[in-house]
Amino acid sequence: MKIAIDIDSTLHDYWAGLAAAARKRFGVDLPYDQQVTWGIDRLRPEQVRALVAETHRADNIRKATPYPGAVETVRAWYEAGHEIHVMSHRDAACHEPTAAWLDHIGLPYHALDCTEDKVAGAVALNIELLVDDSPDTLERALEEGMAVATLSHPWNRELCEVEGIVTAPDWATLAARLAPLLSGQRATS
């Protein structure tokens, strides 16, 4: 099976770094549990763009710690013969430091794509399963006929109740719920 996997808030806890940068740079708290929409309304759009650029600098990419079980799960999928594509909305300039981080954490993959439109990229690659945290990306992938899965976050919890989205609080549970799909059976929610 061809699997596409997001990075930020999917492979690692991106929110903690973003919130710390917002506090340090702008004096604004971004409590994780209060981020119930995809948009960040406590900051102006240009502030959000500045924070994203800052958190995606090579030194900050290098500091990211994968969620427990993420690397082991992806490695098991890779070793089982699944084709792994890591896809991110990160700027193309982030490709090299992101690839270095993936190698550093020991995450095997076939391709890394930094692209503005993950769904269009996934469609072009005939991706069958997309693992992501963005409500918009998950909904669009569903519309394109892909299986979709996510870790539950405040901004996607409402969407997690939609039939057809495999959701879990952590990678171990996500792996267990996706096991039937990846072995040719139906995935469980």
C-alpha positions as CSV (number, residue, x, y, z in Angstrom):
1,M,0.0,0.0,0.0
2,K,1.2,3.5,-0.7
3,I,1.1,5.6,2.5
4,A,1.6,9.4,2.8
5,I,2.5,10.7,6.3
6,D,2.5,14.3,7.4
7,I,5.2,15.6,9.8
8,D,4.1,18.4,12.1
9,S,1.6,17.3,14.7
10,T,1.6,13.9,13.1
11,L,5.2,12.6,13.5
12,H,6.1,15.0,16.3
13,D,4.5,17.5,18.7
14,Y,4.7,20.6,16.6
15,W,2.3,22.6,18.7
16,A,4.6,22.8,21.7
17,G,7.4,24.4,19.6
18,L,5.0,26.8,17.9
19,A,3.4,27.8,21.2
20,A,6.8,28.4,22.9
21,A,7.9,30.6,19.9
22,A,4.6,32.6,20.1
23,R,5.1,33.2,23.8
24,K,8.8,34.2,23.4
25,R,8.4,36.3,20.3
26,F,5.0,37.9,20.7
27,G,4.1,37.3,24.4
28,V,1.0,35.4,23.3
29,D,-0.1,32.1,24.9
30,L,-1.5,29.4,22.6
31,P,-2.9,26.8,24.9
32,Y,-3.1,23.4,23.0
33,D,-6.4,22.4,24.5
34,Q,-8.0,25.7,23.4
35,Q,-6.9,25.4,19.7
36,V,-10.3,24.0,18.5
37,T,-10.0,25.3,15.0
38,W,-7.3,25.0,12.3
39,G,-6.8,28.8,12.3
40,I,-4.8,30.6,14.9
41,D,-6.9,33.7,15.8
42,R,-4.8,35.0,18.6
43,L,-2.1,36.2,16.2
44,R,-2.2,38.2,13.0
45,P,-1.5,36.1,9.8
46,E,1.9,37.7,9.3
47,Q,2.8,36.7,12.9
48,V,1.7,33.1,12.2
49,R,3.8,33.0,9.0
50,A,6.8,34.3,11.0
51,L,6.4,31.6,13.6
52,V,6.1,28.9,11.0
53,A,9.3,30.1,9.3
54,E,11.0,30.2,12.7
55,T,9.9,26.8,13.8
56,H,10.9,25.4,10.4
57,R,14.5,26.6,10.6
58,A,17.1,23.8,10.3
59,D,18.1,24.1,14.0
60,N,14.5,23.9,15.2
61,I,13.7,21.0,12.8
62,R,16.7,19.1,14.3
63,K,15.3,19.5,17.9
64,A,12.0,17.8,17.2
65,T,11.3,14.6,19.1
66,P,9.0,12.1,17.4
67,Y,5.8,11.0,19.2
68,P,6.3,7.7,21.0
69,G,5.8,4.8,18.7
70,A,5.7,6.9,15.5
71,V,9.1,5.8,14.1
72,E,8.6,2.2,15.1
73,T,5.2,2.1,13.5
74,V,6.4,3.7,10.2
75,R,9.4,1.4,10.2
76,A,7.1,-1.7,10.6
77,W,5.0,-0.5,7.7
78,Y,8.1,0.1,5.6
79,E,9.5,-3.4,6.5
80,A,6.1,-5.0,5.6
81,G,6.6,-3.6,2.1
82,H,4.4,-0.5,2.2
83,E,5.6,2.5,0.2
84,I,6.2,5.4,2.6
85,H,5.9,9.0,1.4
86,V,6.5,11.7,3.9
87,M,4.6,14.8,2.8
88,S,4.6,18.2,4.4
89,H,3.4,21.8,3.8
90,R,6.9,22.8,4.8
91,D,8.6,25.2,2.4
92,A,10.8,23.6,-0.2
93,A,13.8,25.1,1.6
94,C,13.0,22.8,4.5
95,H,13.6,19.7,2.4
96,E,17.2,19.1,3.2
97,P,17.0,19.7,7.0
98,T,13.8,17.6,7.1
99,A,15.5,14.7,5.3
100,A,18.4,15.0,7.7
101,W,16.0,14.9,10.7
102,L,14.2,11.8,9.3
103,D,17.5,10.1,8.8
104,H,18.6,11.1,12.3
105,I,15.5,9.7,14.0
106,G,15.8,6.5,11.9
107,L,12.5,6.8,10.0
108,P,12.7,4.9,6.7
109,Y,10.8,6.3,3.8
110,H,10.8,6.2,0.0
111,A,10.2,9.9,-0.8
112,L,10.0,13.2,1.0
113,D,7.8,15.9,-0.5
114,C,7.6,19.5,0.7
115,T,4.5,20.7,-1.1
116,E,1.8,23.3,-0.7
117,D,-0.9,20.9,-1.8
118,K,-0.5,17.5,-0.1
119,V,-3.7,16.1,-1.5
120,A,-2.9,16.9,-5.1
121,G,0.5,15.4,-4.6
122,A,-1.0,12.3,-3.0
123,V,-3.5,11.9,-5.9
124,A,-0.6,12.2,-8.4
125,L,1.3,9.4,-6.5
126,N,-1.8,7.2,-6.2
127,I,-1.6,7.3,-2.4
128,E,-4.0,4.9,-0.7
129,L,-3.7,6.0,2.9
130,L,-3.0,9.5,4.2
131,V,-2.0,10.1,7.8
132,D,-2.4,13.8,8.6
133,D,-3.8,16.2,11.3
134,S,-5.3,19.0,9.1
135,P,-9.1,18.8,8.9
136,D,-9.0,20.3,5.4
137,T,-6.4,17.9,4.2
138,L,-8.3,14.9,5.7
139,E,-11.6,15.9,4.2
140,R,-10.1,16.5,0.7
141,A,-8.3,13.2,0.8
142,L,-11.5,11.4,1.7
143,E,-13.3,13.1,-1.2
144,E,-10.5,11.8,-3.4
145,G,-11.2,8.2,-2.2
146,M,-8.2,7.8,0.0
147,A,-8.3,6.1,3.4
148,V,-7.4,8.7,6.0
149,A,-6.1,8.5,9.6
150,T,-5.1,11.0,12.2
151,L,-4.0,11.5,15.7
152,S,-6.7,13.3,17.7
153,H,-6.0,17.0,18.4
154,P,-8.4,19.8,19.6
155,W,-8.5,21.2,16.0
156,N,-9.6,18.0,14.4
157,R,-11.7,16.3,17.1
158,E,-15.0,17.2,15.5
159,L,-13.8,15.7,12.2
160,C,-12.6,12.6,14.0
161,E,-16.2,11.7,14.5
162,V,-16.8,11.5,10.8
163,E,-17.3,7.9,9.5
164,G,-14.3,6.8,7.5
165,I,-11.6,8.6,9.5
166,V,-9.4,6.3,11.5
167,T,-8.4,8.2,14.6
168,A,-6.4,7.5,17.7
169,P,-4.9,9.3,20.7
170,D,-1.4,8.0,20.0
171,W,0.7,6.1,17.5
172,A,0.3,2.7,19.2
173,T,-3.4,2.9,19.0
174,L,-3.3,4.3,15.5
175,A,-1.1,1.3,14.4
176,A,-3.5,-1.2,15.9
177,R,-6.6,0.5,14.3
178,L,-4.9,0.6,10.9
179,A,-3.6,-3.0,11.0
180,P,-6.7,-4.5,9.3
181,L,-6.5,-2.0,6.5
182,L,-2.8,-2.5,6.0
183,S,-3.3,-6.3,5.9
184,G,-6.1,-6.0,3.4
185,Q,-9.0,-5.9,5.8
186,R,-11.2,-3.0,6.9
187,A,-9.7,-0.5,9.3
188,T,-11.5,0.2,12.6
189,S,-12.2,3.7,14.0
